Amino acid sequence: MTVVVGVRRLPHGEGLPLPHYASEAAVGMDLLAAIPEGQIFTLEIGKRMLIPTGLCIELPNGYEGQVRPRSGLALKSGITVLNAPGTIDPDYRGEVSVLLINHGDQAFEISRGMRIAQLVIAPFTTAVLEERHTLGDTSRGIGGYGSTGV
């Protein structure tokens, strides 16, 4: 299934390629850091930083954007998306930014055009909450964290 997503490039995103799928079966598109040319942002150990992408998107109703970590950054450097997955609502028109955190053991340098996260476009459903005095029984019941085993 293919869905059309509108994209507006901001001035600081000029010259960077648009996110795209790296393979035929890829689910996520890489988001790039739209920081000034020649500048380096240093993400210190244990710190977080909001990184601009230079893009605004227009999602159709019924779809969300999910900002997810890149597995290679997480494995090699301990860099991940702090609020993973970050959610982009279909009515949001501001810049897509990525909240990174450094869980690694050394400072991490971010430069212009670096692949910093993935963007996944996914359908969603909305729910109507219906308050009830009792809920149906299950074998788990009210068992909480760890109640289904180790």
Contacts in CASP RR format, 6 or more apart in sequence:
PFRMAT RR
TARGET T0000
AUTHOR 0000-0000-0000
METHOD contacts of the structure
MODEL  1
MTVVVGVRRLPHGEGLPLPHYASEAAVGMDLLAAIPEGQIFTLEIGKRML
IPTGLCIELPNGYEGQVRPRSGLALKSGITVLNAPGTIDPDYRGEVSVLL
INHGDQAFEISRGMRIAQLVIAPFTTAVLEERHTLGDTSRGIGGYGSTGV
3 60 0 8 1.000
3 63 0 8 1.000
3 121 0 8 1.000
4 60 0 8 1.000
5 57 0 8 1.000
5 58 0 8 1.000
5 59 0 8 1.000
5 60 0 8 1.000
5 63 0 8 1.000
5 121 0 8 1.000
6 57 0 8 1.000
6 58 0 8 1.000
6 59 0 8 1.000
7 18 0 8 1.000
7 55 0 8 1.000
7 56 0 8 1.000
7 57 0 8 1.000
7 58 0 8 1.000
8 55 0 8 1.000
8 56 0 8 1.000
8 57 0 8 1.000
8 58 0 8 1.000
9 18 0 8 1.000
9 54 0 8 1.000
9 55 0 8 1.000
10 34 0 8 1.000
10 52 0 8 1.000
10 54 0 8 1.000
10 55 0 8 1.000
10 56 0 8 1.000
10 95 0 8 1.000
12 34 0 8 1.000
12 35 0 8 1.000
12 36 0 8 1.000
12 52 0 8 1.000
12 54 0 8 1.000
13 34 0 8 1.000
13 53 0 8 1.000
13 54 0 8 1.000
13 55 0 8 1.000
16 32 0 8 1.000
16 34 0 8 1.000
16 54 0 8 1.000
16 112 0 8 1.000
16 113 0 8 1.000
17 32 0 8 1.000
18 55 0 8 1.000
19 29 0 8 1.000
19 30 0 8 1.000
19 31 0 8 1.000
19 32 0 8 1.000
19 55 0 8 1.000
19 119 0 8 1.000
20 29 0 8 1.000
20 30 0 8 1.000
21 28 0 8 1.000
21 29 0 8 1.000
22 30 0 8 1.000
27 118 0 8 1.000
27 120 0 8 1.000
28 68 0 8 1.000
28 118 0 8 1.000
28 119 0 8 1.000
28 120 0 8 1.000
29 118 0 8 1.000
29 119 0 8 1.000
29 120 0 8 1.000
30 70 0 8 1.000
30 115 0 8 1.000
30 117 0 8 1.000
30 118 0 8 1.000
30 119 0 8 1.000
31 53 0 8 1.000
31 55 0 8 1.000
31 67 0 8 1.000
31 96 0 8 1.000
31 98 0 8 1.000
31 115 0 8 1.000
31 116 0 8 1.000
31 117 0 8 1.000
31 118 0 8 1.000
31 119 0 8 1.000
32 53 0 8 1.000
32 113 0 8 1.000
32 114 0 8 1.000
32 115 0 8 1.000
32 116 0 8 1.000
33 41 0 8 1.000
33 51 0 8 1.000
33 52 0 8 1.000
33 53 0 8 1.000
33 98 0 8 1.000
33 110 0 8 1.000
33 111 0 8 1.000
33 112 0 8 1.000
33 113 0 8 1.000
33 114 0 8 1.000
33 116 0 8 1.000
34 52 0 8 1.000
34 53 0 8 1.000
34 54 0 8 1.000
34 55 0 8 1.000
34 112 0 8 1.000
34 113 0 8 1.000
35 41 0 8 1.000
35 51 0 8 1.000
35 52 0 8 1.000
35 110 0 8 1.000
35 111 0 8 1.000
35 112 0 8 1.000
35 113 0 8 1.000
36 112 0 8 1.000
37 112 0 8 1.000
38 111 0 8 1.000
38 112 0 8 1.000
39 111 0 8 1.000
39 112 0 8 1.000
40 109 0 8 1.000
40 110 0 8 1.000
40 111 0 8 1.000
41 49 0 8 1.000
41 51 0 8 1.000
41 109 0 8 1.000
41 110 0 8 1.000
41 111 0 8 1.000
42 107 0 8 1.000
42 108 0 8 1.000
42 109 0 8 1.000
42 110 0 8 1.000
43 49 0 8 1.000
43 79 0 8 1.000
43 100 0 8 1.000
43 101 0 8 1.000
43 102 0 8 1.000
43 107 0 8 1.000
43 108 0 8 1.000
43 109 0 8 1.000
43 110 0 8 1.000
44 102 0 8 1.000
44 107 0 8 1.000
45 102 0 8 1.000
45 104 0 8 1.000
45 105 0 8 1.000
45 106 0 8 1.000
45 107 0 8 1.000
46 101 0 8 1.000
46 102 0 8 1.000
46 103 0 8 1.000
46 104 0 8 1.000
47 101 0 8 1.000
47 102 0 8 1.000
48 82 0 8 1.000
48 99 0 8 1.000
48 100 0 8 1.000
48 101 0 8 1.000
48 102 0 8 1.000
49 99 0 8 1.000
49 100 0 8 1.000
49 110 0 8 1.000
50 97 0 8 1.000
50 98 0 8 1.000
50 99 0 8 1.000
50 100 0 8 1.000
51 97 0 8 1.000
51 98 0 8 1.000
51 99 0 8 1.000
51 100 0 8 1.000
51 110 0 8 1.000
51 116 0 8 1.000
52 95 0 8 1.000
52 97 0 8 1.000
53 95 0 8 1.000
53 96 0 8 1.000
53 97 0 8 1.000
53 98 0 8 1.000
53 116 0 8 1.000
54 95 0 8 1.000
54 96 0 8 1.000
55 95 0 8 1.000
55 96 0 8 1.000
56 93 0 8 1.000
56 94 0 8 1.000
56 95 0 8 1.000
56 96 0 8 1.000
57 65 0 8 1.000
57 88 0 8 1.000
57 96 0 8 1.000
58 93 0 8 1.000
59 65 0 8 1.000
59 88 0 8 1.000
59 89 0 8 1.000
59 90 0 8 1.000
59 92 0 8 1.000
59 121 0 8 1.000
60 90 0 8 1.000
61 90 0 8 1.000
62 90 0 8 1.000
62 123 0 8 1.000
62 124 0 8 1.000
63 90 0 8 1.000
63 121 0 8 1.000
63 122 0 8 1.000
63 123 0 8 1.000
63 124 0 8 1.000
64 87 0 8 1.000
64 88 0 8 1.000
64 89 0 8 1.000
64 90 0 8 1.000
64 121 0 8 1.000
64 122 0 8 1.000
64 123 0 8 1.000
64 124 0 8 1.000
65 86 0 8 1.000
65 87 0 8 1.000
65 88 0 8 1.000
65 119 0 8 1.000
65 120 0 8 1.000
65 121 0 8 1.000
65 122 0 8 1.000
66 85 0 8 1.000
66 86 0 8 1.000
66 87 0 8 1.000
66 88 0 8 1.000
66 119 0 8 1.000
66 120 0 8 1.000
66 121 0 8 1.000
66 122 0 8 1.000
67 81 0 8 1.000
67 84 0 8 1.000
67 85 0 8 1.000
67 86 0 8 1.000
67 87 0 8 1.000
67 88 0 8 1.000
67 96 0 8 1.000
67 98 0 8 1.000
67 117 0 8 1.000
67 118 0 8 1.000
67 119 0 8 1.000
68 81 0 8 1.000
68 84 0 8 1.000
68 85 0 8 1.000
68 86 0 8 1.000
68 117 0 8 1.000
68 118 0 8 1.000
68 119 0 8 1.000
68 120 0 8 1.000
69 79 0 8 1.000
69 80 0 8 1.000
69 81 0 8 1.000
69 84 0 8 1.000
69 117 0 8 1.000
69 118 0 8 1.000
70 79 0 8 1.000
70 115 0 8 1.000
70 116 0 8 1.000
70 117 0 8 1.000
70 118 0 8 1.000
73 79 0 8 1.000
73 80 0 8 1.000
73 115 0 8 1.000
73 116 0 8 1.000
74 80 0 8 1.000
77 102 0 8 1.000
77 104 0 8 1.000
77 106 0 8 1.000
77 108 0 8 1.000
78 102 0 8 1.000
78 103 0 8 1.000
78 104 0 8 1.000
78 108 0 8 1.000
79 100 0 8 1.000
79 101 0 8 1.000
79 102 0 8 1.000
79 103 0 8 1.000
79 104 0 8 1.000
79 108 0 8 1.000
79 116 0 8 1.000
80 100 0 8 1.000
80 101 0 8 1.000
80 103 0 8 1.000
81 98 0 8 1.000
81 99 0 8 1.000
81 100 0 8 1.000
81 101 0 8 1.000
81 117 0 8 1.000
82 99 0 8 1.000
82 100 0 8 1.000
82 101 0 8 1.000
83 99 0 8 1.000
85 120 0 8 1.000
86 99 0 8 1.000
88 96 0 8 1.000
96 119 0 8 1.000
98 116 0 8 1.000
98 117 0 8 1.000
100 110 0 8 1.000
100 116 0 8 1.000
100 117 0 8 1.000
102 108 0 8 1.000
110 116 0 8 1.000
140 147 0 8 1.000
140 148 0 8 1.000
END
